[in-house]
Amino acid sequence: MNKSNATVEAVIFDWAGTVVDYGSRAPASAFVEVFRRFDVAISVDEARGPMGSEKRAHVAALLADPGIAKRFEAAHGRAPSEADIDAIYKAFIPLQIETLASHADLIPGAAETAAWLRERGVKIAGNTGYNSEMSAVNERLAASQGYKPDVCVAANDVPRGRPAPDMALKCALELGIGTVRGCVKVDDTIPGILEGLNAGMWTVGVSVSGNEVGLSREEWEALPKDEQKRRRAAATRRLAQAGADYVIDSVADLPAVIEKINRRLAAGGRP
């Protein structure tokens, strides 16, 4: 990337909580339900803890939580094992696929932001903690609403899921990007921000529409302004502490950040 073309080449978006499913509710509700089916009660907040991870790894992380492991042992008379991780993940897959259809609405501003990027020749990719079967549901339903990335990569398409850089780098390879300095990773989860950082890309955290706040658009808009301010600040702080270069409320706010990154690139800046 020389100074004459030092601009953003590609944006790699997460799916749930970033471009679809305001509040990232589909995976959270599916994890609560699948654990219930295995006689273990977990809260929505607990379910959200490892969000952004590949989903089998997410199950493993939940079972490694001391409180959840204790509940599992109380229900089953033994500590959870690798076989239990596999069993819960196997049950999770169809449950998650079933849940996706009712949480597939584009987040307001997603289609407009994608159009803004395309007008400027910026390529678009999508990646996710979902497996390819789950991702395909999002891809199909998003396309029907006017959002279609050039490339999509799922967690099982690469050797390592987030926070490893594999998915983001595979997106860059498939898009034919000249340098990772010209790529921006946009994500509502800490593992997703770490993925972008580990890939050497600019990172943009999404606070209000994503996992950190975890509310539907209607629930968010019904909050008193002071409570919105408190929750926005907490989400912004967590994403910034994870290393995000910028934090925005939702993808509707991304164009202004892309312009800032372009100015930094033109001045010789790098992530």
C-alpha positions, -999 to 999 in steps of 0.1 A, spaced: 0 0 0 17 32 -11 7 67 -1 -13 73 -33 -37 44 -25 -35 44 13 -72 38 19 -93 10 35 -96 -19 11 -119 -42 29 -142 -43 59 -148 -77 76 -180 -78 96 -192 -102 122 -228 -113 119 -250 -115 151 -250 -82 169 -230 -65 142 -251 -66 110 -280 -88 120 -298 -97 152 -298 -65 173 -286 -75 207 -271 -108 195 -300 -126 210 -302 -157 189 -270 -174 202 -276 -163 238 -311 -178 239 -300 -210 222 -273 -216 248 -297 -211 276 -321 -235 261 -296 -262 252 -282 -262 287 -318 -264 301 -323 -295 280 -293 -310 298 -308 -301 332 -284 -272 338 -297 -237 343 -275 -209 330 -284 -172 329 -284 -151 297 -254 -132 311 -235 -164 316 -244 -176 281 -230 -143 267 -196 -146 284 -176 -164 257 -197 -149 228 -178 -146 195 -160 -179 201 -165 -209 178 -196 -225 192 -181 -258 204 -154 -238 222 -182 -217 236 -199 -248 251 -165 -259 265 -159 -224 280 -193 -225 297 -188 -260 312 -154 -248 324 -170 -220 344 -169 -231 381 -205 -222 388 -219 -239 357 -197 -270 363 -210 -273 398 -246 -272 386 -238 -298 360 -222 -320 386 -253 -316 408 -276 -326 380 -255 -355 366 -234 -367 396 -201 -362 379 -180 -334 364 -186 -325 327 -164 -343 302 -153 -339 265 -182 -362 256 -206 -338 273 -192 -309 253 -198 -329 222 -233 -339 232 -243 -304 241 -228 -289 209 -245 -316 188 -279 -306 204 -270 -269 200 -266 -270 162 -302 -276 152 -315 -255 180 -294 -225 168 -304 -230 132 -340 -230 142 -335 -198 163 -316 -179 136 -347 -173 113 -365 -153 140 -334 -131 146 -323 -124 111 -334 -87 107 -306 -64 95 -295 -40 121 -306 -5 111 -279 11 89 -263 -21 79 -275 -21 43 -268 16 39 -233 13 53 -226 -16 29 -238 5 0 -216 34 12 -186 11 13 -193 -3 -22 -196 31 -37 -160 37 -26 -147 4 -39 -143 -12 -5 -148 -50 -4 -170 -66 22 -165 -99 40 -185 -116 68 -172 -140 94 -186 -156 125 -184 -179 155 -212 -199 138 -203 -230 117 -209 -229 79 -244 -244 82 -255 -217 106 -237 -190 87 -255 -200 55 -289 -192 72 -277 -157 80 -262 -152 45 -295 -163 28 -318 -142 50 -295 -111 49 -293 -113 11 -330 -111 9 -328 -78 27 -301 -64 5 -269 -73 24 -245 -97 6 -208 -98 15 -183 -107 -13 -168 -135 9 -181 -153 40 -160 -174 63 -174 -196 91 -156 -209 122 -152 -244 108 -136 -231 76 -103 -225 94 -80 -245 117 -86 -221 147 -115 -199 157 -114 -166 175 -94 -150 190 -69 -166 165 -66 -145 133 -74 -173 109 -109 -163 98 -100 -126 93 -68 -136 73 -88 -161 52 -112 -133 44 -83 -111 33 -68 -138 12 -101 -146 -6 -108 -109 -12 -73 -105 -27 -63 -77 -3 -29 -60 -8 -21 -55 29 -39 -62 62 -33 -26 71 -60 -18 46 -85 -41 64 -110 -32 92 -125 -58 115 -159 -48 129 -173 -69 158 -194 -67 189 -175 -93 209 -141 -93 226 -129 -125 208 -138 -108 175 -118 -77 184 -88 -99 194 -91 -117 161 -87 -85 142 -58 -73 164 -41 -107 159 -45 -104 122 -29 -69 122 -60 -51 112 -79 -20 124 -106 -29 148 -140 -13 154 -161 -25 184 -199 -23 182 -214 -15 216 -251 -8 217 -264 -32 190 -242 -61 201 -235 -86 228 -221 -62 254 -255 -45 259 -275 -75 247 -309 -59 243 -333 -58 213 -337 -24 196 -371 -20 213 -357 -28 247 -328 -4 242 -350 24 231 -373 19 260 -345 25 285 -343 58 303 -315 80 288 -294 77 320 -295 40 318 -286 40 281 -257 62 289 -245 38 317 -248 7 296 -232 23 265 -202 35 286 -197 0 302 -199 -17 268 -175 9 252 -151 5 281 -149 -33 277 -144 -32 239 -118 -4 242 -99 -24 269 -99 -54 246 -79 -31 222 -105 -18 198 -92 12 178 -127 27 177 -160 19 194 -194 28 178 -230 23 188 -238 3 156 -227 -2 120 -248 29 111 -219 49 126 -191 31 107 -186 55 76 -173 83 98 -147 59 113 -136 46 79 -129 82 69 -108 87 101 -89 55 93 -83 66 57 -68 99 70 -45 79 93 -35 56 65 -28 85 42 -5 100 69 14 67 71 -5 53 101 -10 17 108 -31 -3 133 
